[in-house]
């Protein structure tokens, strides 16, 4: 499956789950701030990606879980060095540019771009 075909399927999932227009779903668009995804939407996105691509996504594999609550990873509202390293290790498909520039916990959502989801699917299909 080509990257373009993967993008098309990912876009279809995001349009359906987030009720956005197709033209809003660009590779650079962030799921949270630009496409309006909320925490409950991430569960639906995972479910629909599993259906669309016929593979299983483990808990925390696409989107992190319990990072914000761990004091080793977040202190005073900022992602620690260990937290950033852990996120990078767990989420090699994500874009960390915004979080590296400003480590506020609120910016963790910015690492999830459409491109990151496409990268994730590409990796899963290659296994």
C-alpha positions as a printed NumPy array, in Angstrom:
array([[  0.   ,   0.   ,   0.   ],
       [  1.439,   3.394,  -0.984],
       [  1.818,   6.319,   1.427],
       [ -0.843,   8.183,  -0.57 ],
       [ -3.3  ,   5.302,  -0.158],
       [ -2.557,   5.179,   3.564],
       [ -3.066,   8.946,   3.84 ],
       [ -6.401,   8.686,   2.016],
       [ -7.669,   6.028,   4.455],
       [ -6.365,   7.936,   7.492],
       [ -8.021,  11.105,   6.184],
       [-11.318,   9.241,   5.757],
       [-11.131,   7.992,   9.359],
       [-10.367,  11.465,  10.705],
       [-13.121,  13.11 ,   8.648],
       [-15.618,  10.6  ,  10.02 ],
       [-14.491,  10.668,  13.658],
       [-13.793,  14.394,  13.988],
       [-16.52 ,  15.687,  11.653],
       [-14.089,  17.89 ,   9.736],
       [-13.867,  18.639,   6.029],
       [-11.446,  16.63 ,   3.886],
       [ -9.445,  19.739,   2.984],
       [ -8.738,  20.381,   6.687],
       [ -6.943,  17.038,   6.986],
       [ -3.466,  17.887,   5.734],
       [ -0.338,  15.984,   6.75 ],
       [  0.789,  18.902,   8.937],
       [ -2.564,  19.327,  10.745],
       [ -2.494,  18.526,  14.453],
       [ -5.244,  16.269,  15.717],
       [ -6.011,  18.345,  18.8  ],
       [ -5.561,  22.047,  18.154],
       [ -6.339,  22.094,  14.431],
       [ -8.776,  19.213,  13.971],
       [-10.412,  19.436,  17.397],
       [ -9.768,  15.896,  18.654],
       [-10.51 ,  15.273,  22.309],
       [ -9.412,  12.352,  24.476],
       [-12.531,  10.29 ,  23.718],
       [-11.897,  10.773,  19.982],
       [ -8.53 ,   9.036,  20.251],
       [-10.256,   5.788,  21.25 ],
       [-12.551,   6.031,  18.228],
       [ -9.617,   6.859,  15.929],
       [ -7.737,   3.765,  17.135],
       [-10.81 ,   1.563,  16.692],
       [-11.492,   2.83 ,  13.172],
       [ -7.839,   2.577,  12.108],
       [ -7.845,  -1.047,  13.283],
       [-10.891,  -1.688,  11.096],
       [ -9.604,   0.25 ,   8.078],
       [ -6.17 ,  -1.376,   8.04 ],
       [ -7.025,  -4.724,   9.631],
       [ -4.418,  -4.719,  12.375],
       [ -4.468,  -4.445,  16.164],
       [ -3.187,  -1.346,  17.958],
       [ -1.989,  -1.982,  21.497],
       [ -2.872,   0.34 ,  24.366],
       [ -0.514,   3.315,  24.32 ],
       [  1.03 ,   2.251,  21.017],
       [ -0.348,   5.088,  18.875],
       [ -1.116,   7.645,  21.596],
       [  0.626,   7.717,  25.004],
       [ -1.168,   6.82 ,  28.18 ],
       [ -0.449,   7.902,  31.764],
       [  2.493,  10.123,  30.847],
       [  1.051,  13.316,  32.325],
       [  0.381,  11.654,  35.682],
       [  3.927,  10.351,  36.196],
       [  6.127,  12.774,  38.19 ],
       [  9.232,  11.339,  36.497],
       [  7.841,  12.517,  33.157],
       [  6.129,  15.774,  34.117],
       [  7.088,  18.292,  36.794],
       [  5.487,  21.685,  37.326],
       [  3.515,  21.345,  34.11 ],
       [  6.634,  20.714,  32.019],
       [  7.78 ,  17.5  ,  30.317],
       [ 11.078,  16.361,  31.833],
       [ 14.093,  15.046,  29.915],
       [ 13.086,  11.528,  30.935],
       [  9.513,  12.185,  29.83 ],
       [ 10.626,  13.42 ,  26.424],
       [ 12.983,  10.469,  25.998],
       [ 10.204,   8.039,  26.961],
       [  7.75 ,   9.635,  24.535],
       [ 10.326,   9.471,  21.737],
       [ 10.961,   5.796,  22.477],
       [  7.266,   4.864,  22.673],
       [  6.148,   7.042,  19.766],
       [  8.79 ,   6.993,  17.016],
       [  6.091,   8.039,  14.536],
       [  5.33 ,  11.385,  16.243],
       [  6.648,  14.881,  15.476],
       [  8.368,  16.347,  18.53 ],
       [  9.34 ,  19.773,  17.118],
       [  6.69 ,  21.769,  19.018],
       [  7.253,  19.903,  22.282],
       [ 11.022,  20.309,  22.047],
       [ 10.595,  24.062,  21.552],
       [  8.202,  24.388,  24.506],
       [  7.885,  21.495,  26.93 ],
       [  4.567,  22.535,  28.479],
       [  2.405,  19.465,  29.052],
       [ -0.306,  21.157,  26.986],
       [  1.967,  20.781,  23.951],
       [  2.052,  16.982,  24.139],
       [ -1.059,  16.94 ,  21.961],
       [  0.814,  18.862,  19.276],
       [  3.048,  15.859,  18.53 ],
       [  0.055,  14.124,  16.969],
       [ -0.169,  15.308,  13.417],
       [ -1.909,  13.562,  10.564],
       [  1.584,  12.76 ,   9.272],
       [  2.39 ,  11.023,  12.576],
       [ -0.67 ,   8.807,  12.175],
       [  0.306,   7.992,   8.581],
       [  3.858,   7.184,   9.773],
       [  2.426,   4.894,  12.437],
       [  0.263,   3.01 ,   9.926],
       [  3.202,   2.655,   7.527],
       [  5.292,   1.104,  10.318],
       [  2.502,  -1.264,  11.347],
       [  1.941,  -2.434,   7.772],
       [  5.675,  -2.996,   7.257],
       [  5.899,  -5.459,  10.179]])
